[in-house]
Amino acid sequence: MKINKWLSLPLVLSVAALGLTAYAEGKSVVVEEIIARVNNEIITTDDLERARTSLKSEAQQDCQNCTPQQVQVQVQAKEKNLLRDLIDQSLLAQRAKDSGIKVDTEVIKRLDAIRQQYKLADMDALEREVTKSGQDYEDFKKQIQNQLLTQELIRKEVGSRIITSHEDVVKYYNDHKSEFVRPETVVLREIFVSTEGKPAADIPALRKKAENLRERVEKNGDDFGELAKHFSDSSTAPQSGELGSFERAQLDPKIAEKVFALNRSQMTDVIETKNGFEILQVEERYQAGEQPLEKVEGEITNHLYGQKMEPELRKYLATLRQDSYVLIKPGYSDSAGVSGEPIKEVTGTPDKDTDNAKKKSGRRFGILPKKNSGT
């Protein structure tokens, strides 16, 4: 990663020049404490606190039947890595941008999927809701952009180098056969074309769009997952339309009747719903009982891939750190082991150049990208 020449200068940060000073009775007051610098980006106490709040919320969602004490244990186990994760996210996003990765279209699709998830009429309504929650909308979009940038970078530069042999898969299957005794199950993915908020005159064209997408898979051999990623209006689009695995009783009876009549890779016809048009594909089909190896080989491959990803990603991040300029303020812990150096905060005096400096910095203070599950 390229490091700007100015980064080799002594780290004396003018808080006023960075737009971080509030003025009260003519005096400058530091309103955010800078705790780390990652190349030309900074991490503040507010960023760390937001990450801590998000971690608590995730722990409560992941363990809804847990006692407060059990949730707290989970939080404490992960809390030690909070600053490390924020630094990692910054390094990955910066490297992705330096590599020329573009995700502008994917950001728009993700925002629209969030809008649909919360049943908001349009993107202006989404912006209002985000602002109401106390977040800056531009920072909200930046968070999503950084998530997508890091996902694509990890896929290209780490995931593409992870190899799982057939022998590894067979060994895992033989050692864990009890894991593959299951009820009748289907694994589904979707392509969804939304009609929400669209005028009645547009509905036939939207149906036609869904039918054309289905035809591209059936007649042209296009990949269902890739079409879902680029054309589906569902929040599952970034995951290639993956919905997960379902037993018959977990689905609406009418949907269950359709999908359990299909074999692997087969699709339903276009299904009209109250919000749009849906195409479901059976990615995998499991009969009740112990599943044969060929049925679960992909699942095992993904599991082994996930096991290998964490150590490989940590190696990759170590090389990014070696090529980067990372400073941690003493008193804050980075579990990746970066040594702290003094970060001197200098309060500035009000002057007419402050606003210009703020604009030039390009730094907005809000939510940093949430940790990717893959990291």
Protein Blocks (a to p, Z undefined) as FASTA:
>chain_A
ZZdfklmpccdddfklnopacceehiacdfbdcfbdehjaccdfklmmmmmmmmmmmmmm
mmmmbcfklmmmmmmmmmmmmmmmmmmmmmmmmmmmmnopacklmmmmmmmmmmmmnopa
blmlmmmmmmmnopafklmmmmmmmmmmmmmmmmmmmmmmpccdfklmmmmmmmmmmmmg
ccdddddddddddfehiafklmmmmmmmmmmmmmmmmmnopafklmmmmmpcbfklmnno
pabjcdfklpcfklmmmmmmpcehiacdddddfkbccddddfbdcdedjddfklmmmmmm
mmmmmmmmmmmmmmmmmmmmmmpccdddehiacfkopacdddddddddddfklmmmmmmn
opacdddddddfkZZ
